[in-house]
Amino acid sequence: MRKALLASILLWPCLARGAVVNVEFKFTPFTGDPKNDHVDTVPGKAEVFLNDVPIATDEVRAGSVPVMFDEREIAASVWVPVESLGSAVRKGKNTFRLEFEPADAKTPYRAQLRWASVTDQTKEEHGSGTYKGTNQAGEGVDDKTATGKVVFEREFNADFAKDQPWHHYPPVTQLTDDDKQKLGTLVTDRAGWFKPDFAALYQALAANPHIDVAHVRKTKCLDAAYKAGARVKGPGTDQLEFVTTGHPEVVIRRAAGPLFVPDPGHIDTIKSEEIQMCAGTALQLSFPPRLVVVRTPAGAWEAVY
């Protein structure tokens, strides 16, 4: 009896139920048997939506990827850590959707979506000569056989997200010609931020938690990039597309290609790699491939991410 009790103690998982700090989604389209060590990815384009808002479009390339662990987890072609999406995430319930269009619409394949919550504590399991530790919980997988387009959708809870005032604005269901004109001006003005003294750009960067604006100011990396010939090109107003989502967010994008096209000029001639990286990061965060805006209660339009 004592031995049995000791064995049960050794095998008992040390459960420290930590708070959820992130949710991760991993997607792979593939052919082959996941019982093997490798499978082949299916080329195509994957579009990620959060709460019906298009967030990103990723190209999936053909190749061989490993199948790992006892769970036969396939290496991800698209990996989305939700926490990195910033204010796009609602506090509480959210909906993640991924739509994949294969390059070959006639060949059958399999597609797999995995998800897991990431906690701030580690769950441990001790056995006779074995140890397992993970900070993940609520793991799940959805595996589909498909030909042509495939869609995955999953609701998740994000109590770790910060509640934003604009999350509670009324939904925008249609845009007037006046709205479109104002949004076109907003895009044009933003493209003009990249010029000395960069005041508007510094102000926008200060609101971004993923960049240290004090460091950007101190290094004068924007000045160095501008001196090296870097510029930002915006689209003509006739090239813009406006996407309503049934939520407060409206997406502004270019009909073909990214909304803003940063021209690096001769930024690679800057001797300091730190300055190059600083400028490149600031430009990437300030001039995204699409812009998400909301209409304030006062009727003004402002970008939120």
TIDO-317364 format. One line per field, with one value per atom (N, C-alpha, C): atom name; x negated, y, z negated; residue in one letter. Coordinates in steps of 0.2 Angstrom, whole numbers, plus 5000, padded with zeros to 4 digits. Example, Ala and Ser with C-alpha at 12.3 -4.5 7.8 and 13.67 -1.06 7.14 Angstrom:
<recs>
atome	[N/CA/C/N/CA/C] $
px	[4934/4938/4934/4936/4932/4936] $
py	[4972/4978/4984/4989/4995/5000] $
pz	[4961/4961/4961/4965/4964/4961] $
residu	[A/A/A/S/S/S] $
</recs>
This chain:
<recs>
atome	[N/CA/C/N/CA/C/N/CA/C/N/CA/C/N/CA/C/N/CA/C/N/CA/C/N/CA/C/N/CA/C/N/CA/C/N/CA/C/N/CA/C/N/CA/C/N/CA/C/N/CA/C/N/CA/C/N/CA/C/N/CA/C/N/CA/C/N/CA/C/N/CA/C/N/CA/C/N/CA/C/N/CA/C/N/CA/C/N/CA/C/N/CA/C/N/CA/C/N/CA/C/N/CA/C/N/CA/C/N/CA/C/N/CA/C/N/CA/C/N/CA/C/N/CA/C/N/CA/C/N/CA/C/N/CA/C/N/CA/C/N/CA/C/N/CA/C/N/CA/C/N/CA/C/N/CA/C/N/CA/C/N/CA/C/N/CA/C/N/CA/C/N/CA/C/N/CA/C/N/CA/C/N/CA/C/N/CA/C/N/CA/C/N/CA/C/N/CA/C/N/CA/C/N/CA/C/N/CA/C/N/CA/C/N/CA/C/N/CA/C/N/CA/C/N/CA/C/N/CA/C/N/CA/C/N/CA/C/N/CA/C/N/CA/C/N/CA/C/N/CA/C/N/CA/C/N/CA/C/N/CA/C/N/CA/C/N/CA/C/N/CA/C/N/CA/C/N/CA/C/N/CA/C/N/CA/C/N/CA/C/N/CA/C/N/CA/C/N/CA/C/N/CA/C/N/CA/C/N/CA/C/N/CA/C/N/CA/C/N/CA/C/N/CA/C/N/CA/C/N/CA/C/N/CA/C/N/CA/C/N/CA/C/N/CA/C/N/CA/C/N/CA/C/N/CA/C/N/CA/C/N/CA/C/N/CA/C/N/CA/C/N/CA/C/N/CA/C/N/CA/C/N/CA/C/N/CA/C/N/CA/C/N/CA/C/N/CA/C/N/CA/C/N/CA/C/N/CA/C/N/CA/C/N/CA/C/N/CA/C/N/CA/C/N/CA/C/N/CA/C/N/CA/C/N/CA/C/N/CA/C/N/CA/C/N/CA/C/N/CA/C/N/CA/C/N/CA/C/N/CA/C/N/CA/C/N/CA/C/N/CA/C/N/CA/C/N/CA/C/N/CA/C/N/CA/C/N/CA/C/N/CA/C/N/CA/C/N/CA/C/N/CA/C/N/CA/C/N/CA/C/N/CA/C/N/CA/C/N/CA/C/N/CA/C/N/CA/C/N/CA/C/N/CA/C/N/CA/C/N/CA/C/N/CA/C/N/CA/C/N/CA/C/N/CA/C/N/CA/C/N/CA/C/N/CA/C/N/CA/C/N/CA/C/N/CA/C/N/CA/C/N/CA/C/N/CA/C/N/CA/C/N/CA/C/N/CA/C/N/CA/C/N/CA/C/N/CA/C/N/CA/C/N/CA/C/N/CA/C/N/CA/C/N/CA/C/N/CA/C/N/CA/C/N/CA/C/N/CA/C/N/CA/C/N/CA/C/N/CA/C/N/CA/C/N/CA/C/N/CA/C/N/CA/C/N/CA/C/N/CA/C/N/CA/C/N/CA/C/N/CA/C/N/CA/C/N/CA/C/N/CA/C/N/CA/C/N/CA/C/N/CA/C/N/CA/C/N/CA/C/N/CA/C/N/CA/C/N/CA/C/N/CA/C/N/CA/C/N/CA/C/N/CA/C/N/CA/C/N/CA/C/N/CA/C/N/CA/C/N/CA/C/N/CA/C/N/CA/C/N/CA/C/N/CA/C/N/CA/C/N/CA/C/N/CA/C/N/CA/C/N/CA/C/N/CA/C/N/CA/C/N/CA/C/N/CA/C/N/CA/C/N/CA/C/N/CA/C/N/CA/C/N/CA/C/N/CA/C/N/CA/C/N/CA/C/N/CA/C/N/CA/C/N/CA/C/N/CA/C/N/CA/C/N/CA/C/N/CA/C/N/CA/C/N/CA/C/N/CA/C/N/CA/C/N/CA/C/N/CA/C/N/CA/C/N/CA/C/N/CA/C/N/CA/C/N/CA/C/N/CA/C/N/CA/C/N/CA/C/N/CA/C/N/CA/C/N/CA/C/N/CA/C/N/CA/C/N/CA/C/N/CA/C/N/CA/C/N/CA/C/N/CA/C/N/CA/C/N/CA/C/N/CA/C/N/CA/C/N/CA/C/N/CA/C/N/CA/C/N/CA/C/N/CA/C/N/CA/C/N/CA/C/N/CA/C/N/CA/C/N/CA/C/N/CA/C/N/CA/C/N/CA/C/N/CA/C/N/CA/C/N/CA/C/N/CA/C/N/CA/C/N/CA/C/N/CA/C/N/CA/C/N/CA/C/N/CA/C/N/CA/C/N/CA/C/N/CA/C/N/CA/C/N/CA/C/N/CA/C/N/CA/C/N/CA/C/N/CA/C/N/CA/C/N/CA/C] $
px	[4996/5000/4996/4990/4986/4983/4980/4977/4982/4988/4993/4995/4995/4996/4990/4984/4978/4978/4980/4980/4985/4991/4996/4994/4990/4987/4982/4978/4973/4976/4982/4985/4990/4991/4996/4994/4997/4995/4995/4990/4989/4993/4999/5004/5004/5001/5001/5005/5011/5015/5013/5009/5007/5012/5011/5016/5014/5019/5017/5015/5009/5006/5006/5007/5007/5011/5013/5016/5012/5010/5007/5011/5010/5013/5008/5008/5003/5006/5005/5008/5003/5005/5001/5005/5005/5008/5003/5004/4999/5002/4997/4998/4993/4995/4991/4994/4991/4993/4990/4994/4990/4987/4988/4985/4978/4976/4969/4965/4959/4955/4956/4958/4959/4965/4968/4973/4972/4975/4974/4979/4977/4982/4985/4991/4995/4994/4992/4991/4998/4998/5004/5004/5010/5010/5015/5013/5017/5019/5025/5027/5030/5027/5029/5034/5040/5045/5045/5046/5048/5054/5059/5066/5068/5067/5069/5065/5060/5055/5049/5048/5042/5035/5031/5025/5019/5018/5012/5014/5009/5009/5002/5002/4996/4995/4989/4988/4985/4989/4986/4982/4976/4972/4972/4970/4969/4963/4963/4957/4958/4953/4953/4952/4957/4957/4957/4954/4954/4961/4962/4967/4964/4967/4963/4967/4964/4967/4971/4974/4978/4985/4987/4993/4993/4987/4987/4989/4986/4987/4983/4986/4983/4980/4974/4971/4976/4976/4981/4979/4984/4983/4985/4990/4992/4993/4990/4990/4992/4998/5001/5001/4996/4997/5001/5007/5013/5010/5006/5004/5000/4997/4993/4998/5004/5009/5011/5009/5010/5018/5020/5026/5032/5030/5035/5038/5035/5038/5043/5049/5054/5053/5054/5054/5061/5060/5065/5066/5072/5072/5070/5066/5064/5065/5065/5065/5059/5056/5050/5052/5051/5052/5046/5045/5040/5043/5042/5044/5038/5038/5032/5034/5031/5032/5026/5026/5020/5019/5012/5011/5014/5015/5018/5025/5030/5037/5040/5036/5039/5036/5030/5027/5029/5031/5033/5027/5028/5023/5026/5022/5025/5022/5026/5025/5026/5021/5022/5021/5026/5025/5024/5019/5018/5019/5021/5021/5019/5017/5016/5015/5017/5017/5010/5007/5000/5001/4999/5000/4993/4994/4988/4985/4987/4984/4983/4979/4977/4981/4984/4987/4981/4980/4975/4978/4975/4976/4970/4970/4964/4966/4962/4963/4956/4956/4950/4945/4940/4935/4937/4943/4946/4948/4948/4950/4954/4959/4962/4964/4963/4965/4968/4973/4976/4979/4979/4983/4989/4991/4997/5003/5009/5015/5020/5025/5031/5029/5024/5022/5028/5028/5033/5030/5034/5032/5038/5038/5043/5040/5042/5038/5043/5043/5047/5044/5048/5046/5050/5046/5049/5047/5051/5049/5051/5046/5048/5047/5051/5051/5054/5050/5052/5052/5057/5058/5058/5055/5055/5057/5061/5064/5064/5061/5061/5062/5067/5068/5063/5060/5056/5057/5055/5056/5049/5049/5043/5044/5044/5045/5038/5033/5026/5026/5031/5031/5033/5031/5032/5039/5044/5050/5049/5050/5049/5056/5056/5063/5066/5062/5065/5068/5066/5069/5077/5079/5086/5090/5086/5089/5094/5099/5104/5101/5104/5101/5102/5097/5098/5100/5106/5108/5108/5107/5107/5103/5100/5096/5099/5099/5101/5095/5097/5091/5087/5090/5086/5082/5084/5080/5074/5075/5069/5064/5067/5062/5058/5061/5057/5052/5054/5050/5044/5045/5040/5035/5037/5033/5029/5032/5029/5023/5023/5018/5012/5014/5010/5006/5009/5006/5001/5003/4998/4992/4992/4986/4982/4984/4980/4977/4978/4975/4968/4965/4958/4954/4953/4949/4947/4941/4939/4944/4946/4943/4946/4950/4953/4958/4960/4964/4970/4974/4980/4978/4973/4970/4969/4965/4963/4969/4974/4980/4984/4984/4988/4984/4977/4973/4974/4975/4975/4981/4986/4992/4991/4986/4985/4981/4983/4980/4974/4973/4968/4962/4962/4956/4954/4947/4945/4944/4949/4948/4942/4941/4935/4929/4928/4922/4922/4927/4927/4925/4928/4926/4918/4916/4909/4904/4906/4901/4901/4907/4908/4908/4911/4910/4915/4920/4925/4921/4917/4914/4908/4905/4900/4903/4909/4912/4914/4917/4919/4913/4908/4901/4899/4900/4898/4902/4908/4912/4918/4920/4926/4932/4937/4943/4949/4955/4961/4966/4969/4973/4980/4985/4992/4996/5002/5005/5009/5011/5016/5023/5027/5034/5038/5036/5040/5038/5033/5030/5032/5036/5038/5044/5045/5050/5052/5059/5061/5065/5064/5067/5071/5077/5081/5081/5082/5081/5087/5092/5098/5096/5090/5087/5085/5083/5080/5075/5071/5065/5067/5063/5063/5056/5055/5049/5047/5042/5040/5034/5034/5029/5028/5023/5022/5025/5028/5031/5026/5020/5014/5008/5006/4999/5001/4995/4996/4998/5001/5004/4998/4993/4988/4982/4977/4971/4965/4962/4956/4950/4947/4941/4935/4931/4925/4920/4920/4915/4908/4903/4897/4896/4901/4901/4895/4894/4889/4882/4881/4874/4873/4878/4877/4872/4867/4862/4865/4869/4871/4877/4877/4882/4888/4886/4891/4896/4893/4896/4901/4898/4902/4908/4907/4913/4918/4915/4920/4924/4921/4925/4930/4927/4932/4938/4937/4942/4947/4945/4949/4953/4950/4954/4959/4957/4962/4968/4967/4973/4977/4974/4978/4982/4979/4982/4984/4989/4991/4994/4994/4997/5004/5008/5015/5016/5021/5022/5029/5030/5036/5038/5044/5046/5053/5055/5062/5064/5071/5074/5076/5073/5075/5082/5084/5091/5092/5086/5087/5087/5086/5086/5080/5074/5068/5065/5061/5058/5051/5049/5042/5040/5033/5030/5029/5031/5030/5024/5023/5017/5017] $
py	[4994/5000/5006/5006/5012/5013/5008/5008/5011/5009/5012/5019/5021/5028/5032/5030/5033/5034/5029/5029/5034/5035/5039/5047/5048/5054/5056/5052/5053/5055/5051/5053/5058/5061/5066/5073/5076/5082/5088/5091/5097/5103/5104/5108/5115/5120/5127/5131/5131/5135/5142/5143/5150/5154/5160/5165/5164/5164/5164/5171/5171/5177/5178/5172/5172/5166/5167/5161/5161/5154/5153/5149/5151/5147/5145/5139/5136/5132/5134/5131/5128/5123/5119/5116/5117/5113/5108/5102/5097/5091/5087/5080/5076/5069/5064/5062/5057/5054/5057/5060/5063/5058/5052/5046/5046/5049/5049/5055/5056/5061/5068/5067/5073/5073/5079/5079/5085/5086/5091/5096/5102/5108/5109/5112/5114/5121/5123/5130/5134/5140/5144/5150/5153/5159/5159/5161/5160/5167/5169/5175/5174/5178/5178/5183/5182/5187/5186/5192/5192/5196/5193/5197/5200/5196/5197/5203/5205/5210/5206/5208/5204/5207/5203/5205/5204/5199/5197/5192/5192/5187/5184/5178/5175/5170/5170/5165/5158/5153/5146/5143/5141/5139/5131/5128/5121/5119/5113/5111/5105/5103/5097/5100/5098/5100/5095/5095/5090/5089/5083/5081/5079/5083/5082/5080/5077/5075/5070/5067/5061/5063/5070/5072/5073/5071/5072/5079/5084/5091/5093/5095/5097/5104/5105/5112/5117/5123/5128/5131/5132/5136/5143/5144/5151/5150/5155/5155/5161/5162/5168/5168/5171/5172/5178/5177/5182/5189/5188/5194/5199/5196/5201/5205/5204/5208/5214/5215/5222/5223/5229/5232/5229/5225/5221/5216/5214/5208/5211/5209/5211/5208/5211/5208/5204/5197/5193/5189/5188/5183/5186/5182/5184/5178/5180/5174/5175/5169/5168/5165/5167/5163/5163/5158/5157/5154/5157/5155/5154/5148/5146/5144/5147/5145/5142/5136/5132/5135/5134/5136/5132/5125/5121/5119/5121/5120/5114/5109/5103/5097/5098/5092/5092/5086/5085/5086/5088/5089/5089/5089/5090/5096/5099/5105/5104/5107/5106/5113/5115/5120/5118/5120/5119/5125/5125/5130/5128/5133/5132/5139/5139/5144/5144/5150/5150/5153/5150/5153/5155/5159/5162/5157/5151/5146/5139/5135/5129/5123/5119/5112/5107/5103/5098/5091/5086/5079/5076/5072/5068/5061/5057/5050/5046/5040/5036/5037/5042/5043/5048/5051/5055/5062/5067/5073/5077/5080/5084/5091/5096/5103/5107/5110/5115/5121/5126/5132/5133/5127/5128/5124/5126/5123/5123/5119/5120/5118/5114/5112/5109/5110/5107/5107/5103/5102/5101/5104/5103/5101/5095/5092/5091/5094/5093/5090/5087/5085/5089/5092/5098/5097/5100/5101/5108/5113/5120/5123/5129/5133/5129/5131/5128/5134/5133/5138/5135/5138/5136/5142/5141/5146/5144/5148/5146/5152/5151/5156/5155/5160/5160/5166/5165/5170/5174/5180/5184/5189/5186/5191/5195/5192/5196/5202/5203/5209/5215/5221/5227/5230/5232/5235/5242/5243/5249/5253/5259/5263/5262/5261/5261/5254/5249/5242/5243/5248/5249/5254/5257/5261/5257/5261/5258/5255/5249/5246/5251/5251/5254/5250/5251/5246/5249/5255/5258/5265/5267/5273/5277/5284/5289/5291/5295/5298/5302/5306/5310/5306/5301/5296/5294/5292/5289/5295/5301/5306/5308/5308/5309/5303/5297/5292/5292/5294/5295/5301/5306/5311/5309/5305/5302/5298/5294/5290/5294/5299/5304/5307/5310/5313/5309/5302/5298/5297/5296/5295/5301/5307/5313/5313/5309/5309/5308/5304/5303/5309/5314/5320/5323/5327/5330/5336/5336/5334/5328/5324/5318/5318/5324/5325/5321/5320/5316/5309/5307/5300/5298/5302/5301/5300/5305/5304/5298/5295/5289/5283/5283/5278/5278/5283/5284/5280/5279/5275/5268/5266/5258/5255/5250/5247/5242/5241/5237/5241/5247/5251/5256/5257/5262/5268/5273/5279/5283/5283/5287/5285/5278/5276/5278/5278/5281/5288/5292/5299/5300/5296/5297/5295/5289/5287/5291/5295/5299/5294/5288/5283/5286/5289/5291/5297/5301/5306/5303/5298/5294/5291/5288/5284/5289/5295/5300/5303/5304/5306/5301/5295/5290/5289/5293/5292/5288/5286/5282/5287/5284/5288/5283/5286/5282/5284/5280/5281/5279/5283/5281/5280/5277/5276/5282/5282/5287/5285/5290/5289/5284/5284/5279/5272/5271/5264/5261/5265/5263/5258/5253/5249/5250/5250/5251/5245/5242/5236/5237/5236/5237/5230/5229/5222/5221/5225/5224/5226/5228/5231/5238/5241/5248/5249/5243/5244/5244/5249/5249/5248/5243/5242/5246/5250/5253/5249/5247/5244/5246/5244/5246/5240/5242/5236/5231/5233/5228/5230/5225/5227/5230/5232/5235/5242/5244/5251/5256/5256/5260/5256/5259/5256/5260/5258/5261/5260/5265/5264/5265/5260/5261/5265/5267/5271/5268/5271/5268/5267/5264/5263/5258/5254/5249/5251/5258/5261/5264/5264/5266/5261/5263/5259/5255/5258/5255/5251/5244/5239/5241/5244/5246/5252/5256/5262/5259/5255/5252/5248/5244/5240/5245/5250/5255/5258/5261/5264/5259/5253/5248/5246/5245/5244/5249/5255/5261/5262/5261/5262/5256/5250/5245/5245/5248/5248/5254/5260/5266/5266/5261/5261/5254/5251/5244/5243/5237/5235/5236/5237/5239/5243/5248/5252/5251/5250/5249/5256/5258/5265/5264/5268/5269/5276/5276/5283/5284/5290/5292/5294/5295/5297/5304/5308/5315/5315/5309/5309/5309/5309/5310/5303/5302/5295/5295/5289/5289/5282/5281/5274/5271/5265/5261/5256/5253/5249/5247] $
pz	[5000/5000/5000/4996/4995/5002/5006/5012/5017/5017/5022/5020/5014/5012/5015/5014/5016/5023/5027/5034/5037/5033/5035/5034/5029/5027/5033/5035/5040/5047/5048/5055/5055/5049/5048/5051/5056/5059/5054/5054/5050/5053/5052/5055/5052/5055/5052/5058/5056/5062/5062/5067/5068/5072/5072/5076/5084/5088/5095/5098/5101/5103/5111/5114/5121/5124/5130/5134/5141/5142/5149/5153/5160/5165/5170/5172/5177/5183/5189/5195/5199/5202/5207/5212/5219/5224/5226/5227/5229/5233/5235/5238/5235/5234/5231/5225/5221/5215/5209/5205/5199/5194/5195/5191/5193/5199/5201/5198/5199/5196/5200/5206/5210/5214/5216/5221/5225/5231/5236/5235/5235/5234/5241/5241/5248/5249/5254/5256/5257/5255/5255/5251/5250/5246/5240/5234/5228/5226/5225/5222/5215/5211/5204/5202/5198/5196/5189/5185/5178/5178/5175/5174/5181/5186/5193/5196/5193/5196/5199/5205/5208/5205/5202/5199/5203/5206/5210/5216/5221/5226/5226/5226/5226/5232/5235/5240/5237/5239/5237/5243/5242/5247/5246/5252/5252/5249/5245/5242/5238/5235/5230/5223/5218/5212/5207/5201/5196/5192/5190/5186/5179/5174/5167/5162/5157/5150/5151/5145/5145/5148/5148/5150/5158/5161/5169/5171/5168/5170/5176/5181/5187/5186/5188/5188/5192/5188/5191/5197/5202/5208/5206/5202/5199/5192/5188/5181/5179/5175/5172/5165/5161/5154/5153/5151/5150/5147/5141/5137/5142/5147/5151/5156/5156/5160/5156/5150/5147/5146/5147/5146/5150/5155/5159/5155/5150/5146/5141/5140/5135/5129/5123/5117/5116/5115/5115/5122/5124/5130/5137/5140/5147/5152/5158/5163/5168/5169/5173/5179/5185/5191/5196/5199/5204/5211/5216/5223/5227/5230/5234/5241/5246/5253/5256/5257/5260/5267/5269/5276/5281/5279/5284/5281/5284/5281/5282/5285/5287/5284/5280/5277/5270/5267/5260/5256/5250/5245/5238/5233/5226/5223/5218/5215/5208/5204/5197/5193/5188/5184/5177/5174/5166/5162/5156/5152/5145/5141/5134/5130/5124/5120/5116/5116/5112/5105/5100/5093/5091/5085/5082/5077/5077/5072/5076/5074/5077/5074/5078/5075/5076/5071/5071/5069/5072/5071/5070/5064/5062/5062/5066/5065/5064/5064/5063/5068/5067/5072/5077/5077/5082/5079/5083/5081/5087/5086/5091/5088/5092/5090/5095/5094/5099/5096/5100/5098/5102/5106/5110/5107/5108/5106/5111/5111/5116/5123/5124/5131/5135/5141/5145/5152/5156/5163/5168/5174/5178/5185/5187/5193/5199/5204/5210/5216/5220/5227/5232/5236/5241/5248/5252/5259/5260/5262/5263/5256/5256/5250/5243/5238/5231/5226/5222/5217/5210/5205/5198/5194/5189/5185/5177/5173/5166/5161/5156/5151/5146/5143/5137/5132/5126/5121/5120/5119/5118/5113/5107/5101/5100/5103/5102/5106/5111/5116/5112/5114/5111/5115/5111/5114/5116/5122/5126/5126/5126/5126/5133/5138/5145/5146/5142/5143/5142/5139/5137/5142/5147/5151/5156/5158/5163/5169/5171/5177/5183/5188/5194/5200/5203/5208/5215/5216/5222/5222/5228/5228/5233/5232/5236/5241/5246/5250/5246/5241/5237/5232/5229/5225/5229/5235/5239/5241/5242/5243/5237/5231/5225/5224/5225/5224/5229/5235/5240/5238/5235/5232/5226/5222/5216/5219/5224/5227/5230/5233/5237/5231/5226/5221/5217/5216/5213/5217/5223/5227/5227/5225/5224/5217/5213/5206/5207/5212/5212/5215/5211/5214/5207/5207/5202/5200/5193/5187/5185/5189/5187/5181/5179/5173/5173/5179/5179/5178/5181/5181/5174/5170/5163/5159/5160/5156/5157/5164/5165/5162/5162/5160/5152/5149/5141/5139/5143/5141/5143/5146/5147/5142/5139/5133/5135/5142/5144/5147/5145/5147/5142/5141/5136/5139/5139/5143/5140/5134/5131/5134/5135/5139/5146/5149/5156/5156/5152/5151/5150/5145/5143/5148/5152/5157/5164/5164/5171/5177/5176/5181/5187/5186/5191/5195/5192/5196/5200/5197/5201/5207/5206/5212/5217/5215/5220/5224/5220/5223/5229/5227/5232/5238/5238/5244/5243/5237/5235/5236/5239/5240/5239/5238/5238/5243/5247/5253/5251/5251/5250/5257/5256/5263/5265/5271/5273/5270/5270/5267/5271/5278/5282/5281/5277/5276/5270/5266/5259/5259/5255/5254/5246/5245/5238/5236/5231/5229/5222/5222/5216/5213/5206/5203/5199/5198/5194/5187/5186/5179/5180/5175/5175/5181/5182/5186/5193/5197/5204/5207/5211/5214/5220/5221/5227/5230/5236/5239/5246/5250/5257/5261/5266/5270/5272/5273/5275/5271/5267/5263/5257/5253/5246/5247/5242/5242/5242/5238/5238/5241/5244/5247/5245/5239/5237/5242/5244/5249/5244/5243/5239/5241/5248/5250/5249/5246/5245/5237/5234/5227/5225/5230/5228/5228/5230/5230/5223/5218/5212/5208/5205/5202/5196/5192/5186/5187/5186/5187/5182/5176/5171/5174/5178/5181/5186/5190/5196/5193/5188/5185/5182/5179/5175/5181/5186/5191/5195/5196/5200/5196/5189/5185/5184/5183/5183/5189/5195/5201/5202/5200/5201/5197/5191/5186/5188/5191/5192/5199/5203/5210/5212/5209/5210/5217/5219/5225/5226/5220/5220/5214/5214/5208/5206/5199/5196/5192/5194/5191/5188/5183/5180/5181/5180/5180/5173/5170/5163/5162/5156/5155/5158/5158/5161/5169/5172/5179/5183/5179/5182/5183/5188/5189/5186/5183/5181/5181/5183/5183/5177/5176/5170/5170/5176/5177/5185] $
residu	[M/M/M/R/R/R/K/K/K/A/A/A/L/L/L/L/L/L/A/A/A/S/S/S/I/I/I/L/L/L/L/L/L/W/W/W/P/P/P/C/C/C/L/L/L/A/A/A/R/R/R/G/G/G/A/A/A/V/V/V/V/V/V/N/N/N/V/V/V/E/E/E/F/F/F/K/K/K/F/F/F/T/T/T/P/P/P/F/F/F/T/T/T/G/G/G/D/D/D/P/P/P/K/K/K/N/N/N/D/D/D/H/H/H/V/V/V/D/D/D/T/T/T/V/V/V/P/P/P/G/G/G/K/K/K/A/A/A/E/E/E/V/V/V/F/F/F/L/L/L/N/N/N/D/D/D/V/V/V/P/P/P/I/I/I/A/A/A/T/T/T/D/D/D/E/E/E/V/V/V/R/R/R/A/A/A/G/G/G/S/S/S/V/V/V/P/P/P/V/V/V/M/M/M/F/F/F/D/D/D/E/E/E/R/R/R/E/E/E/I/I/I/A/A/A/A/A/A/S/S/S/V/V/V/W/W/W/V/V/V/P/P/P/V/V/V/E/E/E/S/S/S/L/L/L/G/G/G/S/S/S/A/A/A/V/V/V/R/R/R/K/K/K/G/G/G/K/K/K/N/N/N/T/T/T/F/F/F/R/R/R/L/L/L/E/E/E/F/F/F/E/E/E/P/P/P/A/A/A/D/D/D/A/A/A/K/K/K/T/T/T/P/P/P/Y/Y/Y/R/R/R/A/A/A/Q/Q/Q/L/L/L/R/R/R/W/W/W/A/A/A/S/S/S/V/V/V/T/T/T/D/D/D/Q/Q/Q/T/T/T/K/K/K/E/E/E/E/E/E/H/H/H/G/G/G/S/S/S/G/G/G/T/T/T/Y/Y/Y/K/K/K/G/G/G/T/T/T/N/N/N/Q/Q/Q/A/A/A/G/G/G/E/E/E/G/G/G/V/V/V/D/D/D/D/D/D/K/K/K/T/T/T/A/A/A/T/T/T/G/G/G/K/K/K/V/V/V/V/V/V/F/F/F/E/E/E/R/R/R/E/E/E/F/F/F/N/N/N/A/A/A/D/D/D/F/F/F/A/A/A/K/K/K/D/D/D/Q/Q/Q/P/P/P/W/W/W/H/H/H/H/H/H/Y/Y/Y/P/P/P/P/P/P/V/V/V/T/T/T/Q/Q/Q/L/L/L/T/T/T/D/D/D/D/D/D/D/D/D/K/K/K/Q/Q/Q/K/K/K/L/L/L/G/G/G/T/T/T/L/L/L/V/V/V/T/T/T/D/D/D/R/R/R/A/A/A/G/G/G/W/W/W/F/F/F/K/K/K/P/P/P/D/D/D/F/F/F/A/A/A/A/A/A/L/L/L/Y/Y/Y/Q/Q/Q/A/A/A/L/L/L/A/A/A/A/A/A/N/N/N/P/P/P/H/H/H/I/I/I/D/D/D/V/V/V/A/A/A/H/H/H/V/V/V/R/R/R/K/K/K/T/T/T/K/K/K/C/C/C/L/L/L/D/D/D/A/A/A/A/A/A/Y/Y/Y/K/K/K/A/A/A/G/G/G/A/A/A/R/R/R/V/V/V/K/K/K/G/G/G/P/P/P/G/G/G/T/T/T/D/D/D/Q/Q/Q/L/L/L/E/E/E/F/F/F/V/V/V/T/T/T/T/T/T/G/G/G/H/H/H/P/P/P/E/E/E/V/V/V/V/V/V/I/I/I/R/R/R/R/R/R/A/A/A/A/A/A/G/G/G/P/P/P/L/L/L/F/F/F/V/V/V/P/P/P/D/D/D/P/P/P/G/G/G/H/H/H/I/I/I/D/D/D/T/T/T/I/I/I/K/K/K/S/S/S/E/E/E/E/E/E/I/I/I/Q/Q/Q/M/M/M/C/C/C/A/A/A/G/G/G/T/T/T/A/A/A/L/L/L/Q/Q/Q/L/L/L/S/S/S/F/F/F/P/P/P/P/P/P/R/R/R/L/L/L/V/V/V/V/V/V/V/V/V/R/R/R/T/T/T/P/P/P/A/A/A/G/G/G/A/A/A/W/W/W/E/E/E/A/A/A/V/V/V/Y/Y/Y] $
</recs>
